[in-house]
Amino acid sequence: MTKRVRFFAISAALMLSAAACGPRFQSPQAQPDTFETVSVLGGTPSTVPSASTTSTTKTQLVRRLIGSRSDRGFKVTGGTITIGGLFPLSGGLSSIGTPAAQGAQAWFRYVNDHGGIEGKKIKFIPCDDRADDTQSTVCAKRLVEEEGIFAMGPSFTPFSETVVSQLDSEGVPWIGWDGINKPGFSKSTVVTVGAAIEPMAHALVPYWYRQIEKETGIAPKKIGAVTLDVGPAGTYITVAKKYLCPKLGCTIVKDQRVNYQTTEYGTICRSMQNEKVDTVWIVTDPASAIKLFTFCREIGYKPRVGFLGQHGIVLDLTLKQSGPFANGTMANSAVVPDTEKIPPVNEMKSIMRTYYPDVSFGYWNTLAFASARMFTDLVGDVLRSGKELNRQTLLEAAAGHVSYDCHGLCKDVNLTPPMSQSGGNHWVWIVKAQNGHWVKVAGPLDAYQSETWPCPGRPCA
């Protein structure tokens, strides 16, 4: 590998990190947030929908599932609702964590600036877990024990598997979980509009496979994967090996694991070239994807049918740093792509840009924005019903939404916990990289109707 190529890739990663941090948190109305201190953010009654009727059956179900753990006298009695959030705001995944934090904060600020939720303001406390398992646990402990959060709110952390169990044992609801790790979907204290990796994989890969087969006349048989060495990314490969490829007729011939410090992407590109793979499946964070694109471009290598991606790289930042070489890369999203010119997307972008003019749009901040709005919807449901706002009534409000649409940003999500039983979110959009943007090419697709889904028409819980 030449020094010039090495320098180019490392520079790309550094530019990505710089673009994702610092200045983007500058609001035109306030000083930049310091993520280890309290940020008071907020919402408007006019933008929170009217409450849905919670059925007696659903209420009884939730009470039976959560028991008394989430009702330890923890109720909101004053004018402020304190919630926490976990984000990697520094380190290798800050390019995802920063836009996600911006998406959540933008909605909460907007709500507070317009009067709050039935007069109550949101105090949102993000904690930087640096994409580190130990720090995720430390952050969660601090938010619960020191900050006294009512609930965990919109977050992104690759170690939510650890934190889900930690919060569940304390009876702390996670309303606005990132929704990428499977264990949270089986917990009765977790509510998310995100989709688990399993349905996203079952929607993406069969669609992509059949499209390539149709367009080229030759099905892609050999897949090479570049996989970030964290649990959620590995789940994609596990699902592909167990369900997708046996059904479709493909094979994962090489699974190259990488971490945030990996730089030998030229060697990785050449190894994929030597294996004569039909595609390289990028199951990484944006910075790692940029390095892969950069080095493969430098050695002049592109697989027969180009690259395949997944939700982890769906940020415009990825494409702007990678250039036209990334064009044609297909990936998935559990929310409406931000390039859709429809009122819900236009509203979201307007609100985000009010507080973060230089925000980089993509899957993660759309998901965080929709999650934050879901949180305020559920709080509004409880307050307008005349019930006491406590952890149990918050979860009961979630059980009243069996077809939640994120105000146009998601489709038919059953919020009833545990979501592995109710079905949660199994609708997926397919996007393709085109001239610096992720553009919708299909969807929403119902993963439960996929040719590879092992439990046709229903969750496999």
Summary of the structure (lengths in Angstrom):
residues: 461
radius of gyration: 21.3
end to end distance: 47.3
largest distance: 67.5
contacts: 1746
relative contact order: 0.16
helix: 47%
strand: 18%
